[in-house]
Amino acid sequence: MNRRSKRLETAFCRIFLQADWLTRGRALAYCRILAFYGWGLFLSIIVVSHWGTNFEGQPICADFVSFWAASRQVLDGHLAELYDSAKHHLVELSAFPGLSFGNFAFYYPPTFLLVCLPLALVPYRLSVALFLILTGTVFVRAMRRLLPQRWALLPILAFPGLVIGVANGQNGLLTGALFGWAMVLLAEHPFVAGLCLGGLVIKPQLLVAAPVVLLCARRWPAVAGGICSGLGLIAVSWLAFGATGWNGFLHMSHEAQGAFSHGYVQSWKMQSVFAAAHLLHAPGWLAYGAQIMAAGLALGLAGWLAARLRGCAAELGEHGAASGQVAVMIAAMPFCSPFLLDYDLACLAFPMGWLLLQAQRTGWWSGEKFVLFLAYFYLLGARLFAELTYIGPTPPVCAALLFVLARRIAPEEWLRLKTAVMSKPGLFSRRQVQVSVVPAHGRGDVQA
């Protein structure tokens, strides 16, 4: 039995902790397969589409219909009807009479309406193409600034978050790009980085972790930039749409909560802690309690890691420390809102990129390869997995990603915690586990 346990432990270490099977060649081969599948499926839909509709008569990039219809309502002078879900849906039906997929009410604040405003100046097909090409290009350019190596282009273009954002016609690439450019610019242009983060008032539930991280990191120019752009967008939207727009949004917020609680947006589509608990048939109070607890823990950890990174500039460089703070901010974001979908998680590419850069600098640490592999690939099947198994994959995957980031940033604290836990007799085994300290390459930290 002891020999069998040893063999199982060895196999576990090789597969999950060392992950020697995941060589660079295999990783690139997996990316090619993923790109062929994801983009091939999307292009096949485009090829067989007719005047902006797929073979089932539904619009391609279907979520974009709501953005385009919102623009049309405002341009036609019907702003007061925009946040009336029935009248908004009539506008959508006037463009696509066979529309029958999902709930297409406009749940976004007037700050995002500023982005949507010009969309209906051109026909739907051209509008969705321009929107996705522009936001996708900005997203990819931010990733290329982070990972300029030639080999990195394939994993970036094959990333499922990019494919999902385009296929759904959603704004996840826009919000992801705002996060990404904040990461790239924070070290050298902190005020501009703050302007990027403040732009997330177009989707404020993604912004919760940003002020915590920036304040704990003492990035005062970035805080100033975020306040300027956030309040500026709110002021411009008020001047453009007045109280009508904001009152309509507040009314629609209550309707959105009702749509969520009544199951109009199925829980298996959602990627939050609340949705994961709801899939397991937890009552509402318990699901919200789990969401609040997860948000508190994630924000507390993110703030502590951001503060600790202030002292890591000598080891990581100013750019590495600053980008690490945004990486932590993004990794904590999925725990901060009950309303979260897979296209909102395209921004996870940036903390994964930061972790990859650290692994290139000091070598891979235990478990990192497998966590990156899982975080990279899982989005493509996240909804299907949740629908079939009633297990929401995003909270455990994002927790693993946040964990390996925390271990990279605070290895000594992790080692002390590991030693304290593993040395308790009888907790994991009857014999005391010896924890060894292995110097990392080129620095005095540990590879735990």
Stockholm file with secondary structure:
# STOCKHOLM 1.0

chainA/1-448         MNRRSKRLETAFCRIFLQADWLTRGRALAYCRILAFYGWGLFLSIIVVSHWGTNFEGQPICADFVSFWAASRQVLDGHLAELYDSAKHHLVELSAFPGLSFGNFAFYYPPTFLLVCLPLALVPYRLSVALFLILTGTVFVRAMRRLLPQRWALLPILAFPGLVIGVANGQNGLLTGALFGWAMVLLAEHPFVAGLCLGGLVIKPQLLVAAPVVLLCARRWPAVAGGICSGLGLIAVSWLAFGATGWNGFLHMSHEAQGAFSHGYVQSWKMQSVFAAAHLLHAPGWLAYGAQIMAAGLALGLAGWLAARLRGCAAELGEHGAASGQVAVMIAAMPFCSPFLLDYDLACLAFPMGWLLLQAQRTGWWSGEKFVLFLAYFYLLGARLFAELTYIGPTPPVCAALLFVLARRIAPEEWLRLKTAVMSKPGLFSRRQVQVSVVPAHGRGDVQA
#=GR chainA/1-448 SS CHHHHHHHHHHHIIIIIICTTCCHHHHHHHHHHHHHHHHHHHHHHHHHCBTTBCTTSCBSSTTHHHHHHHHHHHHTTCGGGTTCHHHHHHHHHHHCTTCCSSCCCCCCCHHHHHHHTTGGGSCHHHHHHHHHHHHHHHHHHHHHHHCCSGGGHHHHHHCHHHHHHHHHTCSHHHHHHHHHHHHHHTTTCHHHHHHHHHGGGGSGGGCTHHHHHHHHHTCHHHHHHHHHHHHHHHHHHHHHHHHHHHHHHHHHHHHHHHHHHTTSSCGGGBCSHHHHHHHTTCCHHHHHHHHHHHHHHHHHHHHHHHHHHGGGHHHHHHHHHHHHHHHHHHHHGGGSCSCCBGGGGGGGHHHHHHHHHHHHHHCCCTTHHHHHHHHHHGGGGHHHHHHHHSCCSHHHHHHHHHHHHHHHHCHHHHHHHHHHHHTSTTTSCSSCCCCCCCBCTTSSCBCC
#=GC SS_cons         CHHHHHHHHHHHIIIIIICTTCCHHHHHHHHHHHHHHHHHHHHHHHHHCBTTBCTTSCBSSTTHHHHHHHHHHHHTTCGGGTTCHHHHHHHHHHHCTTCCSSCCCCCCCHHHHHHHTTGGGSCHHHHHHHHHHHHHHHHHHHHHHHCCSGGGHHHHHHCHHHHHHHHHTCSHHHHHHHHHHHHHHTTTCHHHHHHHHHGGGGSGGGCTHHHHHHHHHTCHHHHHHHHHHHHHHHHHHHHHHHHHHHHHHHHHHHHHHHHHHTTSSCGGGBCSHHHHHHHTTCCHHHHHHHHHHHHHHHHHHHHHHHHHHGGGHHHHHHHHHHHHHHHHHHHHGGGSCSCCBGGGGGGGHHHHHHHHHHHHHHCCCTTHHHHHHHHHHGGGGHHHHHHHHSCCSHHHHHHHHHHHHHHHHCHHHHHHHHHHHHTSTTTSCSSCCCCCCCBCTTSSCBCC
//
